[in-house]
Every structure is written in structure tokens, then in C-alpha cells.
Amino acid sequence: MILGIFRLIFYLIVAYVIYFFLRLLLSPRRPARRHSDRTQSSNIMVKDETCNTYLPREDAILEKADGREYYFCSQECRQKFLGRKKSEH
Ligand SMILES: [Zn+2]
């Protein structure tokens, strides 16, 4: 009688484990992120006018001067550029 109950519990555990693994296998897998699959706009390279470096536009610091847009790799380059602009006038 007691053995029968243990057997029943054992079967329940086995059934649960099978169910758990089936759910794990059937669950939709998230598509792996692909670095190259980004939007086209992110591929645009811009030039840093201060140190003449090319960098992705999304990583650049934008500064508008004289109706033009300038891009910089760092705040330091931006400050240098602005300082140079002031000294010109
Ligand atoms: Zn720079």
C-alpha cells in the first residue's frame, strides 16, 4: 500500500521532469543578436575636424557652427575646435 503511493509519487516526478524538458525544448528561442544587422544610418562615418579621425556618427558629438554640422570624437576635441573658432574672429 505504502509502496504503491511511493511509486505514484515517483511517476509524478518523472512526468513533471519530462514535461519540464519538453517545455524547455519547445519554447521559442530568441534570435541571436547580430552586430551587422543594425540600421543603415549607424554605418555613416563622420570626420572629427580636430584630430582628423573618422568615427560612427552615432558615437560622435554633434556641434553646429556657421550653419554647418561638425562631429567630434570627444568633448576635448569639441572644445579645441570651439576655441579655435573663437580665436579666428
Ligand atoms: Zn577627436
PDB file of the backbone (N, CA, C, O) and the ligand in Angstrom, with CONECT records:
HET     ZN  A 101       1
ATOM      1  N   MET A   1       0.845  -1.215   0.000  1.00  0.00           N
ATOM      2  CA  MET A   1       0.000   0.000   0.000  1.00  0.00           C
ATOM      3  C   MET A   1       0.874   1.255   0.000  1.00  0.00           C
ATOM      4  O   MET A   1       0.704   2.135  -0.844  1.00  0.00           O
ATOM      5  N   ILE A   2       1.812   1.334   0.954  1.00  0.00           N
ATOM      6  CA  ILE A   2       2.727   2.486   1.036  1.00  0.00           C
ATOM      7  C   ILE A   2       3.632   2.506  -0.195  1.00  0.00           C
ATOM      8  O   ILE A   2       3.881   3.570  -0.762  1.00  0.00           O
ATOM      9  N   LEU A   3       4.122   1.347  -0.607  1.00  0.00           N
ATOM     10  CA  LEU A   3       4.964   1.244  -1.798  1.00  0.00           C
ATOM     11  C   LEU A   3       4.250   1.777  -3.030  1.00  0.00           C
ATOM     12  O   LEU A   3       4.856   2.423  -3.885  1.00  0.00           O
ATOM     13  N   GLY A   4       2.942   1.496  -3.110  1.00  0.00           N
ATOM     14  CA  GLY A   4       2.131   1.974  -4.234  1.00  0.00           C
ATOM     15  C   GLY A   4       2.104   3.488  -4.300  1.00  0.00           C
ATOM     16  O   GLY A   4       2.166   4.074  -5.380  1.00  0.00           O
ATOM     17  N   ILE A   5       2.011   4.125  -3.126  1.00  0.00           N
ATOM     18  CA  ILE A   5       1.991   5.591  -3.070  1.00  0.00           C
ATOM     19  C   ILE A   5       3.342   6.162  -3.523  1.00  0.00           C
ATOM     20  O   ILE A   5       3.402   7.132  -4.278  1.00  0.00           O
ATOM     21  N   PHE A   6       4.420   5.533  -3.043  1.00  0.00           N
ATOM     22  CA  PHE A   6       5.761   5.975  -3.444  1.00  0.00           C
ATOM     23  C   PHE A   6       5.937   5.855  -4.953  1.00  0.00           C
ATOM     24  O   PHE A   6       6.520   6.728  -5.595  1.00  0.00           O
ATOM     25  N   ARG A   7       5.422   4.754  -5.511  1.00  0.00           N
ATOM     26  CA  ARG A   7       5.530   4.545  -6.952  1.00  0.00           C
ATOM     27  C   ARG A   7       4.772   5.642  -7.708  1.00  0.00           C
ATOM     28  O   ARG A   7       5.214   6.132  -8.747  1.00  0.00           O
ATOM     29  N   LEU A   8       3.624   6.004  -7.150  1.00  0.00           N
ATOM     30  CA  LEU A   8       2.787   7.041  -7.761  1.00  0.00           C
ATOM     31  C   LEU A   8       3.525   8.393  -7.742  1.00  0.00           C
ATOM     32  O   LEU A   8       3.530   9.129  -8.729  1.00  0.00           O
ATOM     33  N   ILE A   9       4.144   8.695  -6.597  1.00  0.00           N
ATOM     34  CA  ILE A   9       4.916   9.939  -6.465  1.00  0.00           C
ATOM     35  C   ILE A   9       6.093   9.928  -7.458  1.00  0.00           C
ATOM     36  O   ILE A   9       6.387  10.933  -8.107  1.00  0.00           O
ATOM     37  N   PHE A  10       6.744   8.784  -7.556  1.00  0.00           N
ATOM     38  CA  PHE A  10       7.865   8.631  -8.478  1.00  0.00           C
ATOM     39  C   PHE A  10       7.428   8.911  -9.909  1.00  0.00           C
ATOM     40  O   PHE A  10       8.114   9.621 -10.644  1.00  0.00           O
ATOM     41  N   TYR A  11       6.288   8.354 -10.304  1.00  0.00           N
ATOM     42  CA  TYR A  11       5.786   8.581 -11.658  1.00  0.00           C
ATOM     43  C   TYR A  11       5.443  10.052 -11.886  1.00  0.00           C
ATOM     44  O   TYR A  11       5.665  10.596 -12.967  1.00  0.00           O
ATOM     45  N   LEU A  12       4.899  10.682 -10.850  1.00  0.00           N
ATOM     46  CA  LEU A  12       4.552  12.102 -10.951  1.00  0.00           C
ATOM     47  C   LEU A  12       5.802  12.956 -11.174  1.00  0.00           C
ATOM     48  O   LEU A  12       5.808  13.888 -11.977  1.00  0.00           O
ATOM     49  N   ILE A  13       6.862  12.603 -10.433  1.00  0.00           N
ATOM     50  CA  ILE A  13       8.127  13.341 -10.584  1.00  0.00           C
ATOM     51  C   ILE A  13       8.681  13.151 -11.994  1.00  0.00           C
ATOM     52  O   ILE A  13       9.102  14.110 -12.642  1.00  0.00           O
ATOM     53  N   VAL A  14       8.674  11.901 -12.459  1.00  0.00           N
ATOM     54  CA  VAL A  14       9.172  11.595 -13.811  1.00  0.00           C
ATOM     55  C   VAL A  14       8.357  12.361 -14.855  1.00  0.00           C
ATOM     56  O   VAL A  14       8.906  12.949 -15.787  1.00  0.00           O
ATOM     57  N   ALA A  15       7.040  12.338 -14.676  1.00  0.00           N
ATOM     58  CA  ALA A  15       6.159  13.046 -15.611  1.00  0.00           C
ATOM     59  C   ALA A  15       6.457  14.544 -15.601  1.00  0.00           C
ATOM     60  O   ALA A  15       6.462  15.192 -16.648  1.00  0.00           O
ATOM     61  N   TYR A  16       6.701  15.081 -14.424  1.00  0.00           N
ATOM     62  CA  TYR A  16       6.982  16.513 -14.304  1.00  0.00           C
ATOM     63  C   TYR A  16       8.295  16.863 -14.990  1.00  0.00           C
ATOM     64  O   TYR A  16       8.400  17.875 -15.683  1.00  0.00           O
ATOM     65  N   VAL A  17       9.314  15.993 -14.780  1.00  0.00           N
ATOM     66  CA  VAL A  17      10.632  16.226 -15.403  1.00  0.00           C
ATOM     67  C   VAL A  17      10.516  16.189 -16.920  1.00  0.00           C
ATOM     68  O   VAL A  17      11.088  17.028 -17.615  1.00  0.00           O
ATOM     69  N   ILE A  18       9.765  15.203 -17.433  1.00  0.00           N
ATOM     70  CA  ILE A  18       9.560  15.095 -18.887  1.00  0.00           C
ATOM     71  C   ILE A  18       8.843  16.357 -19.399  1.00  0.00           C
ATOM     72  O   ILE A  18       9.224  16.935 -20.416  1.00  0.00           O
ATOM     73  N   TYR A  19       7.817  16.757 -18.680  1.00  0.00           N
ATOM     74  CA  TYR A  19       7.061  17.957 -19.051  1.00  0.00           C
ATOM     75  C   TYR A  19       7.963  19.190 -19.046  1.00  0.00           C
ATOM     76  O   TYR A  19       7.880  20.029 -19.943  1.00  0.00           O
ATOM     77  N   PHE A  20       8.821  19.296 -18.040  1.00  0.00           N
ATOM     78  CA  PHE A  20       9.737  20.430 -17.898  1.00  0.00           C
ATOM     79  C   PHE A  20      10.695  20.513 -19.089  1.00  0.00           C
ATOM     80  O   PHE A  20      10.908  21.585 -19.654  1.00  0.00           O
ATOM     81  N   PHE A  21      11.275  19.352 -19.464  1.00  0.00           N
ATOM     82  CA  PHE A  21      12.220  19.342 -20.576  1.00  0.00           C
ATOM     83  C   PHE A  21      11.523  19.576 -21.916  1.00  0.00           C
ATOM     84  O   PHE A  21      12.081  20.216 -22.807  1.00  0.00           O
ATOM     85  N   LEU A  22      10.324  19.064 -22.051  1.00  0.00           N
ATOM     86  CA  LEU A  22       9.570  19.292 -23.291  1.00  0.00           C
ATOM     87  C   LEU A  22       9.284  20.780 -23.468  1.00  0.00           C
ATOM     88  O   LEU A  22       9.416  21.326 -24.563  1.00  0.00           O
ATOM     89  N   ARG A  23       8.893  21.418 -22.379  1.00  0.00           N
ATOM     90  CA  ARG A  23       8.594  22.848 -22.429  1.00  0.00           C
ATOM     91  C   ARG A  23       9.856  23.652 -22.765  1.00  0.00           C
ATOM     92  O   ARG A  23       9.816  24.647 -23.490  1.00  0.00           O
ATOM     93  N   LEU A  24      10.966  23.184 -22.215  1.00  0.00           N
ATOM     94  CA  LEU A  24      12.243  23.847 -22.464  1.00  0.00           C
ATOM     95  C   LEU A  24      12.633  23.733 -23.942  1.00  0.00           C
ATOM     96  O   LEU A  24      13.156  24.676 -24.536  1.00  0.00           O
ATOM     97  N   LEU A  25      12.368  22.564 -24.515  1.00  0.00           N
ATOM     98  CA  LEU A  25      12.716  22.325 -25.920  1.00  0.00           C
ATOM     99  C   LEU A  25      11.776  23.049 -26.870  1.00  0.00           C
ATOM    100  O   LEU A  25      12.190  23.513 -27.932  1.00  0.00           O
ATOM    101  N   LEU A  26      10.513  23.141 -26.484  1.00  0.00           N
ATOM    102  CA  LEU A  26       9.515  23.740 -27.370  1.00  0.00           C
ATOM    103  C   LEU A  26       9.422  25.259 -27.249  1.00  0.00           C
ATOM    104  O   LEU A  26       8.823  25.920 -28.096  1.00  0.00           O
ATOM    105  N   SER A  27      10.013  25.800 -26.201  1.00  0.00           N
ATOM    106  CA  SER A  27       9.944  27.252 -26.018  1.00  0.00           C
ATOM    107  C   SER A  27      10.676  27.962 -27.149  1.00  0.00           C
ATOM    108  O   SER A  27      11.770  27.563 -27.547  1.00  0.00           O
ATOM    109  N   PRO A  28      10.054  29.020 -27.658  1.00  0.00           N
ATOM    110  CA  PRO A  28      10.697  29.724 -28.783  1.00  0.00           C
ATOM    111  C   PRO A  28      12.021  30.359 -28.375  1.00  0.00           C
ATOM    112  O   PRO A  28      12.130  31.047 -27.360  1.00  0.00           O
ATOM    113  N   ARG A  29      12.994  30.103 -29.191  1.00  0.00           N
ATOM    114  CA  ARG A  29      14.320  30.652 -28.895  1.00  0.00           C
ATOM    115  C   ARG A  29      14.420  32.070 -29.435  1.00  0.00           C
ATOM    116  O   ARG A  29      13.961  32.376 -30.535  1.00  0.00           O
ATOM    117  N   ARG A  30      15.025  32.909 -28.641  1.00  0.00           N
ATOM    118  CA  ARG A  30      15.227  34.287 -29.090  1.00  0.00           C
ATOM    119  C   ARG A  30      16.303  34.324 -30.169  1.00  0.00           C
ATOM    120  O   ARG A  30      17.361  33.714 -30.015  1.00  0.00           O
ATOM    121  N   PRO A  31      16.038  35.028 -31.244  1.00  0.00           N
ATOM    122  CA  PRO A  31      17.071  35.101 -32.279  1.00  0.00           C
ATOM    123  C   PRO A  31      18.317  35.798 -31.767  1.00  0.00           C
ATOM    124  O   PRO A  31      18.247  36.830 -31.099  1.00  0.00           O
ATOM    125  N   ALA A  32      19.440  35.220 -32.089  1.00  0.00           N
ATOM    126  CA  ALA A  32      20.714  35.785 -31.626  1.00  0.00           C
ATOM    127  C   ALA A  32      20.948  37.157 -32.253  1.00  0.00           C
ATOM    128  O   ALA A  32      20.710  37.378 -33.440  1.00  0.00           O
ATOM    129  N   ARG A  33      21.411  38.040 -31.428  1.00  0.00           N
ATOM    130  CA  ARG A  33      21.688  39.397 -31.927  1.00  0.00           C
ATOM    131  C   ARG A  33      22.868  39.370 -32.886  1.00  0.00           C
ATOM    132  O   ARG A  33      23.919  38.791 -32.609  1.00  0.00           O
ATOM    133  N   ARG A  34      22.655  40.007 -34.003  1.00  0.00           N
ATOM    134  CA  ARG A  34      23.743  40.106 -34.957  1.00  0.00           C
ATOM    135  C   ARG A  34      24.218  41.541 -35.043  1.00  0.00           C
ATOM    136  O   ARG A  34      23.441  42.461 -35.297  1.00  0.00           O
ATOM    137  N   HIS A  35      25.472  41.704 -34.832  1.00  0.00           N
ATOM    138  CA  HIS A  35      26.042  43.050 -34.793  1.00  0.00           C
ATOM    139  C   HIS A  35      25.917  43.758 -36.136  1.00  0.00           C
ATOM    140  O   HIS A  35      25.730  44.973 -36.188  1.00  0.00           O
ATOM    141  N   SER A  36      26.020  42.996 -37.219  1.00  0.00           N
ATOM    142  CA  SER A  36      25.994  43.581 -38.559  1.00  0.00           C
ATOM    143  C   SER A  36      24.583  43.974 -38.990  1.00  0.00           C
ATOM    144  O   SER A  36      24.402  44.646 -40.006  1.00  0.00           O
ATOM    145  N   ASP A  37      23.598  43.557 -38.222  1.00  0.00           N
ATOM    146  CA  ASP A  37      22.196  43.757 -38.586  1.00  0.00           C
ATOM    147  C   ASP A  37      21.639  45.096 -38.096  1.00  0.00           C
ATOM    148  O   ASP A  37      20.445  45.190 -37.813  1.00  0.00           O
ATOM    149  N   ARG A  38      22.443  46.089 -37.994  1.00  0.00           N
ATOM    150  CA  ARG A  38      21.976  47.361 -37.475  1.00  0.00           C
ATOM    151  C   ARG A  38      21.435  48.237 -38.601  1.00  0.00           C
ATOM    152  O   ARG A  38      21.592  47.922 -39.781  1.00  0.00           O
ATOM    153  N   THR A  39      20.811  49.314 -38.227  1.00  0.00           N
ATOM    154  CA  THR A  39      20.224  50.208 -39.221  1.00  0.00           C
ATOM    155  C   THR A  39      21.321  50.855 -40.058  1.00  0.00           C
ATOM    156  O   THR A  39      22.463  51.003 -39.623  1.00  0.00           O
ATOM    157  N   GLN A  40      20.940  51.229 -41.259  1.00  0.00           N
ATOM    158  CA  GLN A  40      21.903  51.748 -42.214  1.00  0.00           C
ATOM    159  C   GLN A  40      22.523  53.069 -41.745  1.00  0.00           C
ATOM    160  O   GLN A  40      23.684  53.356 -42.034  1.00  0.00           O
ATOM    161  N   SER A  41      21.742  53.862 -41.025  1.00  0.00           N
ATOM    162  CA  SER A  41      22.229  55.174 -40.604  1.00  0.00           C
ATOM    163  C   SER A  41      23.434  55.079 -39.676  1.00  0.00           C
ATOM    164  O   SER A  41      24.265  55.986 -39.632  1.00  0.00           O
ATOM    165  N   SER A  42      23.524  53.980 -38.937  1.00  0.00           N
ATOM    166  CA  SER A  42      24.625  53.807 -37.992  1.00  0.00           C
ATOM    167  C   SER A  42      25.949  53.517 -38.691  1.00  0.00           C
ATOM    168  O   SER A  42      27.013  53.578 -38.074  1.00  0.00           O
ATOM    169  N   ASN A  43      25.876  53.198 -39.990  1.00  0.00           N
ATOM    170  CA  ASN A  43      27.102  52.885 -40.711  1.00  0.00           C
ATOM    171  C   ASN A  43      27.794  54.132 -41.263  1.00  0.00           C
ATOM    172  O   ASN A  43      28.894  54.052 -41.809  1.00  0.00           O
ATOM    173  N   ILE A  44      27.142  55.275 -41.116  1.00  0.00           N
ATOM    174  CA  ILE A  44      27.722  56.511 -41.644  1.00  0.00           C
ATOM    175  C   ILE A  44      28.901  56.940 -40.770  1.00  0.00           C
ATOM    176  O   ILE A  44      28.805  57.054 -39.548  1.00  0.00           O
ATOM    177  N   MET A  45      30.005  57.169 -41.456  1.00  0.00           N
ATOM    178  CA  MET A  45      31.208  57.619 -40.757  1.00  0.00           C
ATOM    179  C   MET A  45      31.342  59.130 -40.920  1.00  0.00           C
ATOM    180  O   MET A  45      31.120  59.681 -41.999  1.00  0.00           O
ATOM    181  N   VAL A  46      31.706  59.775 -39.835  1.00  0.00           N
ATOM    182  CA  VAL A  46      31.889  61.223 -39.868  1.00  0.00           C
ATOM    183  C   VAL A  46      33.320  61.549 -39.451  1.00  0.00           C
ATOM    184  O   VAL A  46      33.994  60.762 -38.786  1.00  0.00           O
ATOM    185  N   LYS A  47      33.752  62.722 -39.859  1.00  0.00           N
ATOM    186  CA  LYS A  47      35.145  63.113 -39.580  1.00  0.00           C
ATOM    187  C   LYS A  47      35.209  64.099 -38.428  1.00  0.00           C
ATOM    188  O   LYS A  47      34.449  65.065 -38.361  1.00  0.00           O
ATOM    189  N   ASP A  48      36.129  63.828 -37.534  1.00  0.00           N
ATOM    190  CA  ASP A  48      36.424  64.750 -36.448  1.00  0.00           C
ATOM    191  C   ASP A  48      37.375  65.814 -37.019  1.00  0.00           C
ATOM    192  O   ASP A  48      38.488  65.502 -37.441  1.00  0.00           O
ATOM    193  N   GLU A  49      36.923  67.062 -37.024  1.00  0.00           N
ATOM    194  CA  GLU A  49      37.697  68.147 -37.643  1.00  0.00           C
ATOM    195  C   GLU A  49      38.956  68.484 -36.850  1.00  0.00           C
ATOM    196  O   GLU A  49      39.888  69.076 -37.393  1.00  0.00           O
ATOM    197  N   THR A  50      38.991  68.118 -35.590  1.00  0.00           N
ATOM    198  CA  THR A  50      40.131  68.467 -34.745  1.00  0.00           C
ATOM    199  C   THR A  50      41.282  67.476 -34.907  1.00  0.00           C
ATOM    200  O   THR A  50      42.416  67.878 -35.164  1.00  0.00           O
ATOM    201  N   CYS A  51      40.998  66.206 -34.761  1.00  0.00           N
ATOM    202  CA  CYS A  51      42.074  65.208 -34.821  1.00  0.00           C
ATOM    203  C   CYS A  51      42.020  64.366 -36.094  1.00  0.00           C
ATOM    204  O   CYS A  51      42.761  63.393 -36.234  1.00  0.00           O
ATOM    205  N   ASN A  52      41.125  64.753 -37.033  1.00  0.00           N
ATOM    206  CA  ASN A  52      41.011  64.077 -38.337  1.00  0.00           C
ATOM    207  C   ASN A  52      40.757  62.568 -38.233  1.00  0.00           C
ATOM    208  O   ASN A  52      41.287  61.772 -39.007  1.00  0.00           O
ATOM    209  N   THR A  53      39.939  62.213 -37.262  1.00  0.00           N
ATOM    210  CA  THR A  53      39.597  60.801 -37.079  1.00  0.00           C
ATOM    211  C   THR A  53      38.191  60.551 -37.626  1.00  0.00           C
ATOM    212  O   THR A  53      37.303  61.392 -37.488  1.00  0.00           O
ATOM    213  N   TYR A  54      38.008  59.415 -38.231  1.00  0.00           N
ATOM    214  CA  TYR A  54      36.684  59.017 -38.680  1.00  0.00           C
ATOM    215  C   TYR A  54      36.046  58.107 -37.628  1.00  0.00           C
ATOM    216  O   TYR A  54      36.678  57.184 -37.115  1.00  0.00           O
ATOM    217  N   LEU A  55      34.795  58.389 -37.325  1.00  0.00           N
ATOM    218  CA  LEU A  55      34.090  57.589 -36.318  1.00  0.00           C
ATOM    219  C   LEU A  55      32.613  57.472 -36.688  1.00  0.00           C
ATOM    220  O   LEU A  55      32.103  58.308 -37.433  1.00  0.00           O
ATOM    221  N   PRO A  56      31.915  56.452 -36.183  1.00  0.00           N
ATOM    222  CA  PRO A  56      30.479  56.318 -36.486  1.00  0.00           C
ATOM    223  C   PRO A  56      29.702  57.532 -35.988  1.00  0.00           C
ATOM    224  O   PRO A  56      29.951  58.033 -34.891  1.00  0.00           O
ATOM    225  N   ARG A  57      28.762  57.998 -36.803  1.00  0.00           N
ATOM    226  CA  ARG A  57      28.022  59.208 -36.468  1.00  0.00           C
ATOM    227  C   ARG A  57      27.310  59.102 -35.132  1.00  0.00           C
ATOM    228  O   ARG A  57      27.209  60.084 -34.396  1.00  0.00           O
ATOM    229  N   GLU A  58      26.811  57.901 -34.816  1.00  0.00           N
ATOM    230  CA  GLU A  58      26.072  57.714 -33.548  1.00  0.00           C
ATOM    231  C   GLU A  58      26.967  57.872 -32.315  1.00  0.00           C
ATOM    232  O   GLU A  58      26.476  58.149 -31.220  1.00  0.00           O
ATOM    233  N   ASP A  59      28.275  57.696 -32.494  1.00  0.00           N
ATOM    234  CA  ASP A  59      29.212  57.843 -31.378  1.00  0.00           C
ATOM    235  C   ASP A  59      29.796  59.245 -31.291  1.00  0.00           C
ATOM    236  O   ASP A  59      30.463  59.590 -30.315  1.00  0.00           O
ATOM    237  N   ALA A  60      29.542  60.047 -32.313  1.00  0.00           N
ATOM    238  CA  ALA A  60      30.168  61.364 -32.377  1.00  0.00           C
ATOM    239  C   ALA A  60      29.373  62.407 -31.602  1.00  0.00           C
ATOM    240  O   ALA A  60      28.172  62.260 -31.370  1.00  0.00           O
ATOM    241  N   ILE A  61      30.070  63.452 -31.213  1.00  0.00           N
ATOM    242  CA  ILE A  61      29.441  64.601 -30.551  1.00  0.00           C
ATOM    243  C   ILE A  61      29.151  65.628 -31.638  1.00  0.00           C
ATOM    244  O   ILE A  61      30.044  66.024 -32.387  1.00  0.00           O
ATOM    245  N   LEU A  62      27.901  66.051 -31.714  1.00  0.00           N
ATOM    246  CA  LEU A  62      27.486  66.987 -32.763  1.00  0.00           C
ATOM    247  C   LEU A  62      27.581  68.422 -32.265  1.00  0.00           C
ATOM    248  O   LEU A  62      27.128  68.754 -31.169  1.00  0.00           O
ATOM    249  N   GLU A  63      28.179  69.258 -33.096  1.00  0.00           N
ATOM    250  CA  GLU A  63      28.267  70.686 -32.789  1.00  0.00           C
ATOM    251  C   GLU A  63      27.884  71.465 -34.040  1.00  0.00           C
ATOM    252  O   GLU A  63      28.428  71.232 -35.119  1.00  0.00           O
ATOM    253  N   LYS A  64      26.941  72.394 -33.885  1.00  0.00           N
ATOM    254  CA  LYS A  64      26.512  73.197 -35.027  1.00  0.00           C
ATOM    255  C   LYS A  64      27.189  74.562 -34.959  1.00  0.00           C
ATOM    256  O   LYS A  64      27.061  75.297 -33.980  1.00  0.00           O
ATOM    257  N   ALA A  65      27.906  74.871 -36.022  1.00  0.00           N
ATOM    258  CA  ALA A  65      28.605  76.156 -36.097  1.00  0.00           C
ATOM    259  C   ALA A  65      28.603  76.647 -37.528  1.00  0.00           C
ATOM    260  O   ALA A  65      28.830  75.873 -38.458  1.00  0.00           O
ATOM    261  N   ASP A  66      28.344  77.945 -37.708  1.00  0.00           N
ATOM    262  CA  ASP A  66      28.303  78.574 -39.032  1.00  0.00           C
ATOM    263  C   ASP A  66      27.327  77.871 -39.970  1.00  0.00           C
ATOM    264  O   ASP A  66      27.581  77.771 -41.170  1.00  0.00           O
ATOM    265  N   GLY A  67      26.231  77.394 -39.435  1.00  0.00           N
ATOM    266  CA  GLY A  67      25.225  76.710 -40.237  1.00  0.00           C
ATOM    267  C   GLY A  67      25.667  75.338 -40.730  1.00  0.00           C
ATOM    268  O   GLY A  67      25.018  74.740 -41.589  1.00  0.00           O
ATOM    269  N   ARG A  68      26.744  74.856 -40.196  1.00  0.00           N
ATOM    270  CA  ARG A  68      27.266  73.533 -40.564  1.00  0.00           C
ATOM    271  C   ARG A  68      27.235  72.618 -39.362  1.00  0.00           C
ATOM    272  O   ARG A  68      27.173  73.073 -38.219  1.00  0.00           O
ATOM    273  N   GLU A  69      27.279  71.331 -39.626  1.00  0.00           N
ATOM    274  CA  GLU A  69      27.325  70.361 -38.535  1.00  0.00           C
ATOM    275  C   GLU A  69      28.718  69.759 -38.459  1.00  0.00           C
ATOM    276  O   GLU A  69      29.252  69.258 -39.449  1.00  0.00           O
ATOM    277  N   TYR A  70      29.283  69.816 -37.289  1.00  0.00           N
ATOM    278  CA  TYR A  70      30.618  69.255 -37.073  1.00  0.00           C
ATOM    279  C   TYR A  70      30.504  68.104 -36.074  1.00  0.00           C
ATOM    280  O   TYR A  70      29.707  68.139 -35.137  1.00  0.00           O
ATOM    281  N   TYR A  71      31.312  67.104 -36.305  1.00  0.00           N
ATOM    282  CA  TYR A  71      31.306  65.932 -35.420  1.00  0.00           C
ATOM    283  C   TYR A  71      32.671  65.775 -34.745  1.00  0.00           C
ATOM    284  O   TYR A  71      33.720  66.026 -35.339  1.00  0.00           O
ATOM    285  N   PHE A  72      32.612  65.355 -33.497  1.00  0.00           N
ATOM    286  CA  PHE A  72      33.843  65.182 -32.735  1.00  0.00           C
ATOM    287  C   PHE A  72      33.843  63.860 -31.987  1.00  0.00           C
ATOM    288  O   PHE A  72      32.797  63.342 -31.597  1.00  0.00           O
ATOM    289  N   CYS A  73      35.051  63.324 -31.798  1.00  0.00           N
ATOM    290  CA  CYS A  73      35.192  62.030 -31.122  1.00  0.00           C
ATOM    291  C   CYS A  73      35.066  62.191 -29.619  1.00  0.00           C
ATOM    292  O   CYS A  73      34.685  61.246 -28.927  1.00  0.00           O
ATOM    293  N   SER A  74      35.379  63.372 -29.099  1.00  0.00           N
ATOM    294  CA  SER A  74      35.335  63.600 -27.655  1.00  0.00           C
ATOM    295  C   SER A  74      35.041  65.065 -27.360  1.00  0.00           C
ATOM    296  O   SER A  74      35.132  65.925 -28.236  1.00  0.00           O
ATOM    297  N   GLN A  75      34.689  65.325 -26.119  1.00  0.00           N
ATOM    298  CA  GLN A  75      34.429  66.704 -25.672  1.00  0.00           C
ATOM    299  C   GLN A  75      35.697  67.540 -25.804  1.00  0.00           C
ATOM    300  O   GLN A  75      35.639  68.738 -26.083  1.00  0.00           O
ATOM    301  N   GLU A  76      36.818  66.906 -25.604  1.00  0.00           N
ATOM    302  CA  GLU A  76      38.109  67.589 -25.689  1.00  0.00           C
ATOM    303  C   GLU A  76      38.311  68.162 -27.088  1.00  0.00           C
ATOM    304  O   GLU A  76      38.706  69.318 -27.242  1.00  0.00           O
ATOM    305  N   CYS A  77      38.039  67.348 -28.104  1.00  0.00           N
ATOM    306  CA  CYS A  77      38.176  67.796 -29.490  1.00  0.00           C
ATOM    307  C   CYS A  77      37.163  68.890 -29.798  1.00  0.00           C
ATOM    308  O   CYS A  77      37.462  69.827 -30.538  1.00  0.00           O
ATOM    309  N   ARG A  78      35.995  68.777 -29.247  1.00  0.00           N
ATOM    310  CA  ARG A  78      34.938  69.769 -29.458  1.00  0.00           C
ATOM    311  C   ARG A  78      35.366  71.124 -28.883  1.00  0.00           C
ATOM    312  O   ARG A  78      35.212  72.168 -29.517  1.00  0.00           O
ATOM    313  N   GLN A  79      35.906  71.072 -27.669  1.00  0.00           N
ATOM    314  CA  GLN A  79      36.369  72.295 -27.011  1.00  0.00           C
ATOM    315  C   GLN A  79      37.521  72.945 -27.784  1.00  0.00           C
ATOM    316  O   GLN A  79      37.582  74.166 -27.928  1.00  0.00           O
ATOM    317  N   LYS A  80      38.418  72.109 -28.271  1.00  0.00           N
ATOM    318  CA  LYS A  80      39.555  72.601 -29.057  1.00  0.00           C
ATOM    319  C   LYS A  80      39.061  73.302 -30.314  1.00  0.00           C
ATOM    320  O   LYS A  80      39.544  74.371 -30.685  1.00  0.00           O
ATOM    321  N   PHE A  81      38.081  72.667 -30.960  1.00  0.00           N
ATOM    322  CA  PHE A  81      37.516  73.222 -32.187  1.00  0.00           C
ATOM    323  C   PHE A  81      36.835  74.557 -31.906  1.00  0.00           C
ATOM    324  O   PHE A  81      37.023  75.521 -32.649  1.00  0.00           O
ATOM    325  N   LEU A  82      36.053  74.617 -30.844  1.00  0.00           N
ATOM    326  CA  LEU A  82      35.341  75.846 -30.479  1.00  0.00           C
ATOM    327  C   LEU A  82      36.321  76.948 -30.096  1.00  0.00           C
ATOM    328  O   LEU A  82      36.106  78.116 -30.422  1.00  0.00           O
ATOM    329  N   GLY A  83      37.378  76.585 -29.417  1.00  0.00           N
ATOM    330  CA  GLY A  83      38.420  77.538 -29.039  1.00  0.00           C
ATOM    331  C   GLY A  83      39.109  78.116 -30.267  1.00  0.00           C
ATOM    332  O   GLY A  83      39.407  79.308 -30.334  1.00  0.00           O
ATOM    333  N   ARG A  84      39.352  77.249 -31.226  1.00  0.00           N
ATOM    334  CA  ARG A  84      39.988  77.653 -32.474  1.00  0.00           C
ATOM    335  C   ARG A  84      39.069  78.592 -33.256  1.00  0.00           C
ATOM    336  O   ARG A  84      39.514  79.564 -33.867  1.00  0.00           O
ATOM    337  N   LYS A  85      37.764  78.268 -33.216  1.00  0.00           N
ATOM    338  CA  LYS A  85      36.765  79.079 -33.921  1.00  0.00           C
ATOM    339  C   LYS A  85      36.761  80.510 -33.352  1.00  0.00           C
ATOM    340  O   LYS A  85      36.735  81.490 -34.096  1.00  0.00           O
ATOM    341  N   LYS A  86      36.786  80.600 -32.033  1.00  0.00           N
ATOM    342  CA  LYS A  86      36.732  81.910 -31.352  1.00  0.00           C
ATOM    343  C   LYS A  86      37.961  82.750 -31.696  1.00  0.00           C
ATOM    344  O   LYS A  86      37.856  83.955 -31.927  1.00  0.00           O
ATOM    345  N   SER A  87      39.111  82.108 -31.728  1.00  0.00           N
ATOM    346  CA  SER A  87      40.352  82.836 -31.988  1.00  0.00           C
ATOM    347  C   SER A  87      40.426  83.368 -33.428  1.00  0.00           C
ATOM    348  O   SER A  87      41.161  84.309 -33.728  1.00  0.00           O
ATOM    349  N   GLU A  88      39.640  82.732 -34.304  1.00  0.00           N
ATOM    350  CA  GLU A  88      39.624  83.169 -35.708  1.00  0.00           C
ATOM    351  C   GLU A  88      38.959  84.530 -35.863  1.00  0.00           C
ATOM    352  O   GLU A  88      39.323  85.319 -36.734  1.00  0.00           O
ATOM    353  N   HIS A  89      37.974  84.794 -35.000  1.00  0.00           N
ATOM    354  CA  HIS A  89      37.208  86.041 -35.152  1.00  0.00           C
ATOM    355  C   HIS A  89      37.833  87.222 -34.431  1.00  0.00           C
ATOM    356  O   HIS A  89      37.294  88.328 -34.476  1.00  0.00           O
TER     357      HIS A  89
HETATM  358 ZN    ZN A 101      38.988  63.840 -31.918  1.00  0.00          ZN2+
END
